[in-house]
Amino acid sequence: MTTTQPRAVAILAANPAFAAILSRALEQDGGYRVASFSSVEMLTTFLRISPVDVVVLDTDLPGAPAIDIARGLRSHLKLASSAFEIVALTRAAVAFHRPLLAAGIDAVLEKPVTPQQLLATIDDLVEIERAVAVQHQAVTQPVTMVRAFEPRPVPAERVGNVIPLFGEGRVRR
């Protein structure tokens, strides 16, 4: 029996109300786990310890342009996982999307964006990723006999240097 964990999404937006609306739709309608951040530093710190499937960038952030943020995320060596999609939300017209895509952004949505548009885009990106993974798995795994006596690897309880919180893994004295 195969169980799948909910996909994780990180949102970087300067407007907390906008991030809350998107988070609610992604969690309730899409079943995603969502974490929202208001600064690049907060997002990067989170991505160092927690892998995500999709990063949503609001291009209206003050300070660093979305192009620089995307390039930085794509080239960062100390992230928990580099296998994530980036969706940019921008006010720029379609003619100006090319630099965003060249910076490593996978999808660009022009504002105003409804939560349903974002959900559909993320679902499409995740399905493409899932299909590629299934194809890769089919190619790399031989279709020979299955060894029932071979022990299966036990999943690690902790990832990296994550400290268990709220009693997880602690022993009472």
C-alpha positions as YAML, in Angstrom:
chain: A
units: angstrom
residues:
- id: 1
  name: MET
  ca: [0.00, 0.00, 0.00]
- id: 2
  name: THR
  ca: [1.40, 3.38, -1.01]
- id: 3
  name: THR
  ca: [0.61, 6.49, 0.96]
- id: 4
  name: THR
  ca: [1.48, 9.88, -0.37]
- id: 5
  name: GLN
  ca: [2.27, 12.86, 1.81]
- id: 6
  name: PRO
  ca: [0.68, 16.19, 0.99]
- id: 7
  name: ARG
  ca: [2.82, 18.33, -1.26]
- id: 8
  name: ALA
  ca: [4.50, 21.34, 0.33]
- id: 9
  name: VAL
  ca: [4.30, 24.91, -0.95]
- id: 10
  name: ALA
  ca: [6.25, 27.95, 0.30]
- id: 11
  name: ILE
  ca: [4.87, 31.41, -0.46]
- id: 12
  name: LEU
  ca: [7.03, 34.54, -0.46]
- id: 13
  name: ALA
  ca: [4.76, 37.60, -0.44]
- id: 14
  name: ALA
  ca: [5.04, 41.07, 1.10]
- id: 15
  name: ASN
  ca: [1.28, 41.29, 1.70]
- id: 16
  name: PRO
  ca: [0.23, 38.95, 4.54]
- id: 17
  name: ALA
  ca: [-3.46, 39.13, 3.56]
- id: 18
  name: PHE
  ca: [-2.66, 38.06, -0.01]
- id: 19
  name: ALA
  ca: [-0.49, 35.20, 1.29]
- id: 20
  name: ALA
  ca: [-3.26, 34.11, 3.70]
- id: 21
  name: ILE
  ca: [-5.86, 33.96, 0.91]
- id: 22
  name: LEU
  ca: [-3.56, 31.89, -1.30]
- id: 23
  name: SER
  ca: [-2.55, 29.65, 1.61]
- id: 24
  name: ARG
  ca: [-6.13, 28.93, 2.57]
- id: 25
  name: ALA
  ca: [-7.10, 27.96, -0.97]
- id: 26
  name: LEU
  ca: [-4.05, 25.75, -1.44]
- id: 27
  name: GLU
  ca: [-4.60, 24.01, 1.90]
- id: 28
  name: GLN
  ca: [-8.37, 23.57, 1.76]
- id: 29
  name: ASP
  ca: [-8.98, 23.08, -1.95]
- id: 30
  name: GLY
  ca: [-5.68, 21.50, -2.97]
- id: 31
  name: GLY
  ca: [-4.64, 19.59, 0.14]
- id: 32
  name: TYR
  ca: [-1.19, 21.21, 0.15]
- id: 33
  name: ARG
  ca: [0.88, 22.03, 3.22]
- id: 34
  name: VAL
  ca: [1.66, 25.75, 3.01]
- id: 35
  name: ALA
  ca: [4.19, 28.00, 4.73]
- id: 36
  name: SER
  ca: [4.14, 31.76, 4.07]
- id: 37
  name: PHE
  ca: [7.05, 34.17, 4.42]
- id: 38
  name: SER
  ca: [7.48, 37.93, 4.09]
- id: 39
  name: SER
  ca: [11.24, 38.05, 3.49]
- id: 40
  name: VAL
  ca: [13.79, 36.22, 1.38]
- id: 41
  name: GLU
  ca: [15.86, 35.48, 4.50]
- id: 42
  name: MET
  ca: [12.91, 33.74, 6.20]
- id: 43
  name: LEU
  ca: [12.17, 31.68, 3.08]
- id: 44
  name: THR
  ca: [15.81, 30.67, 2.61]
- id: 45
  name: THR
  ca: [16.15, 29.63, 6.25]
- id: 46
  name: PHE
  ca: [13.03, 27.50, 5.93]
- id: 47
  name: LEU
  ca: [14.24, 25.90, 2.66]
- id: 48
  name: ARG
  ca: [17.52, 24.92, 4.33]
- id: 49
  name: ILE
  ca: [15.70, 22.60, 6.74]
- id: 50
  name: SER
  ca: [12.48, 21.68, 4.94]
- id: 51
  name: PRO
  ca: [12.11, 20.51, 1.34]
- id: 52
  name: VAL
  ca: [9.18, 21.89, -0.66]
- id: 53
  name: ASP
  ca: [7.65, 21.03, -4.00]
- id: 54
  name: VAL
  ca: [6.73, 24.56, -5.11]
- id: 55
  name: VAL
  ca: [7.86, 28.08, -4.22]
- id: 56
  name: VAL
  ca: [5.46, 30.92, -5.06]
- id: 57
  name: LEU
  ca: [7.19, 34.30, -5.51]
- id: 58
  name: ASP
  ca: [5.29, 37.58, -5.46]
- id: 59
  name: THR
  ca: [7.32, 39.91, -7.66]
- id: 60
  name: ASP
  ca: [6.06, 42.98, -5.75]
- id: 61
  name: LEU
  ca: [8.51, 42.37, -2.90]
- id: 62
  name: PRO
  ca: [10.54, 45.42, -1.92]
- id: 63
  name: GLY
  ca: [14.30, 45.01, -2.22]
- id: 64
  name: ALA
  ca: [15.57, 42.15, -4.35]
- id: 65
  name: PRO
  ca: [13.90, 41.57, -7.72]
- id: 66
  name: ALA
  ca: [12.20, 38.20, -8.29]
- id: 67
  name: ILE
  ca: [14.78, 37.39, -10.97]
- id: 68
  name: ASP
  ca: [17.60, 37.64, -8.41]
- id: 69
  name: ILE
  ca: [15.60, 35.64, -5.86]
- id: 70
  name: ALA
  ca: [14.92, 32.86, -8.36]
- id: 71
  name: ARG
  ca: [18.56, 32.70, -9.48]
- id: 72
  name: GLY
  ca: [19.67, 32.64, -5.85]
- id: 73
  name: LEU
  ca: [17.30, 29.78, -4.99]
- id: 74
  name: ARG
  ca: [18.34, 27.78, -8.05]
- id: 75
  name: SER
  ca: [22.06, 28.15, -7.26]
- id: 76
  name: HIS
  ca: [21.88, 27.79, -3.45]
- id: 77
  name: LEU
  ca: [23.91, 24.76, -2.37]
- id: 78
  name: LYS
  ca: [22.64, 24.35, 1.18]
- id: 79
  name: LEU
  ca: [18.90, 23.88, 0.61]
- id: 80
  name: ALA
  ca: [17.21, 20.72, 1.90]
- id: 81
  name: SER
  ca: [16.21, 19.95, -1.70]
- id: 82
  name: SER
  ca: [16.80, 21.71, -4.99]
- id: 83
  name: ALA
  ca: [14.00, 19.82, -6.75]
- id: 84
  name: PHE
  ca: [11.21, 22.39, -6.57]
- id: 85
  name: GLU
  ca: [9.19, 24.41, -9.04]
- id: 86
  name: ILE
  ca: [8.97, 28.21, -8.89]
- id: 87
  name: VAL
  ca: [5.80, 30.12, -9.76]
- id: 88
  name: ALA
  ca: [6.02, 33.92, -10.09]
- id: 89
  name: LEU
  ca: [3.07, 36.24, -9.60]
- id: 90
  name: THR
  ca: [3.67, 39.49, -11.48]
- id: 91
  name: ARG
  ca: [2.00, 42.66, -12.71]
- id: 92
  name: ALA
  ca: [4.20, 42.65, -15.82]
- id: 93
  name: ALA
  ca: [2.61, 41.97, -19.17]
- id: 94
  name: VAL
  ca: [3.28, 38.71, -20.99]
- id: 95
  name: ALA
  ca: [5.93, 40.39, -23.14]
- id: 96
  name: PHE
  ca: [8.08, 40.83, -20.01]
- id: 97
  name: HIS
  ca: [7.84, 37.23, -18.75]
- id: 98
  name: ARG
  ca: [10.83, 35.94, -20.72]
- id: 99
  name: PRO
  ca: [13.51, 37.23, -18.25]
- id: 100
  name: LEU
  ca: [11.62, 35.59, -15.39]
- id: 101
  name: LEU
  ca: [11.53, 32.25, -17.21]
- id: 102
  name: ALA
  ca: [15.22, 32.58, -18.12]
- id: 103
  name: ALA
  ca: [16.04, 33.07, -14.41]
- id: 104
  name: GLY
  ca: [14.71, 29.60, -13.60]
- id: 105
  name: ILE
  ca: [11.07, 30.35, -12.88]
- id: 106
  name: ASP
  ca: [8.85, 27.53, -14.14]
- id: 107
  name: ALA
  ca: [5.53, 29.38, -14.49]
- id: 108
  name: VAL
  ca: [4.49, 33.03, -14.51]
- id: 109
  name: LEU
  ca: [0.98, 34.21, -13.67]
- id: 110
  name: GLU
  ca: [-0.12, 37.75, -14.39]
- id: 111
  name: LYS
  ca: [-1.94, 39.59, -11.61]
- id: 112
  name: PRO
  ca: [-4.69, 39.74, -10.61]
- id: 113
  name: VAL
  ca: [-4.40, 36.02, -9.85]
- id: 114
  name: THR
  ca: [-7.25, 34.07, -8.33]
- id: 115
  name: PRO
  ca: [-6.45, 31.32, -5.84]
- id: 116
  name: GLN
  ca: [-8.01, 28.83, -8.27]
- id: 117
  name: GLN
  ca: [-5.61, 29.91, -11.05]
- id: 118
  name: LEU
  ca: [-2.64, 29.41, -8.74]
- id: 119
  name: LEU
  ca: [-3.99, 26.04, -7.56]
- id: 120
  name: ALA
  ca: [-4.45, 24.86, -11.16]
- id: 121
  name: THR
  ca: [-0.93, 25.97, -12.11]
- id: 122
  name: ILE
  ca: [0.63, 24.24, -9.10]
- id: 123
  name: ASP
  ca: [-1.40, 21.08, -9.74]
- id: 124
  name: ASP
  ca: [-0.16, 21.05, -13.35]
- id: 125
  name: LEU
  ca: [3.48, 21.52, -12.30]
- id: 126
  name: VAL
  ca: [3.24, 18.80, -9.64]
- id: 127
  name: GLU
  ca: [1.56, 16.38, -12.08]
- id: 128
  name: ILE
  ca: [4.32, 16.97, -14.65]
- id: 129
  name: GLU
  ca: [6.92, 16.36, -11.93]
- id: 130
  name: ARG
  ca: [5.09, 13.19, -10.83]
- id: 131
  name: ALA
  ca: [4.86, 11.90, -14.43]
- id: 132
  name: VAL
  ca: [8.58, 12.50, -15.02]
- id: 133
  name: ALA
  ca: [9.43, 10.70, -11.76]
- id: 134
  name: VAL
  ca: [7.28, 7.70, -12.75]
- id: 135
  name: GLN
  ca: [8.91, 7.54, -16.19]
- id: 136
  name: HIS
  ca: [12.38, 7.83, -14.63]
- id: 137
  name: GLN
  ca: [11.54, 5.10, -12.12]
- id: 138
  name: ALA
  ca: [10.25, 2.81, -14.87]
- id: 139
  name: VAL
  ca: [13.45, 3.30, -16.88]
- id: 140
  name: THR
  ca: [15.88, 2.87, -13.99]
- id: 141
  name: GLN
  ca: [14.22, -0.11, -12.32]
- id: 142
  name: PRO
  ca: [14.76, -3.48, -14.00]
- id: 143
  name: VAL
  ca: [11.64, -5.47, -14.70]
- id: 144
  name: THR
  ca: [13.11, -8.70, -13.35]
- id: 145
  name: MET
  ca: [12.11, -10.78, -10.35]
- id: 146
  name: VAL
  ca: [11.43, -9.06, -7.05]
- id: 147
  name: ARG
  ca: [13.56, -10.21, -4.15]
- id: 148
  name: ALA
  ca: [11.17, -10.75, -1.26]
- id: 149
  name: PHE
  ca: [13.96, -11.62, 1.16]
- id: 150
  name: GLU
  ca: [15.87, -8.35, 0.68]
- id: 151
  name: PRO
  ca: [15.29, -5.96, 3.60]
- id: 152
  name: ARG
  ca: [13.73, -2.64, 2.77]
- id: 153
  name: PRO
  ca: [15.44, 0.54, 3.95]
- id: 154
  name: VAL
  ca: [13.92, 2.08, 7.06]
- id: 155
  name: PRO
  ca: [12.96, 5.72, 6.59]
- id: 156
  name: ALA
  ca: [14.97, 8.14, 8.69]
- id: 157
  name: GLU
  ca: [13.12, 9.71, 11.60]
- id: 158
  name: ARG
  ca: [15.05, 12.95, 11.34]
- id: 159
  name: VAL
  ca: [16.28, 14.92, 8.36]
- id: 160
  name: GLY
  ca: [19.54, 16.80, 8.69]
- id: 161
  name: ASN
  ca: [19.96, 18.69, 11.92]
- id: 162
  name: VAL
  ca: [16.26, 19.13, 12.68]
- id: 163
  name: ILE
  ca: [15.55, 19.07, 16.41]
- id: 164
  name: PRO
  ca: [12.41, 17.20, 17.49]
- id: 165
  name: LEU
  ca: [9.89, 19.57, 19.02]
- id: 166
  name: PHE
  ca: [6.79, 19.17, 21.17]
- id: 167
  name: GLY
  ca: [7.77, 15.84, 22.67]
- id: 168
  name: GLU
  ca: [8.54, 13.98, 19.43]
- id: 169
  name: GLY
  ca: [11.24, 11.41, 20.14]
- id: 170
  name: ARG
  ca: [11.80, 12.61, 23.71]
- id: 171
  name: VAL
  ca: [11.96, 10.26, 26.66]
- id: 172
  name: ARG
  ca: [10.33, 11.34, 29.92]
- id: 173
  name: ARG
  ca: [12.48, 11.12, 33.01]
...
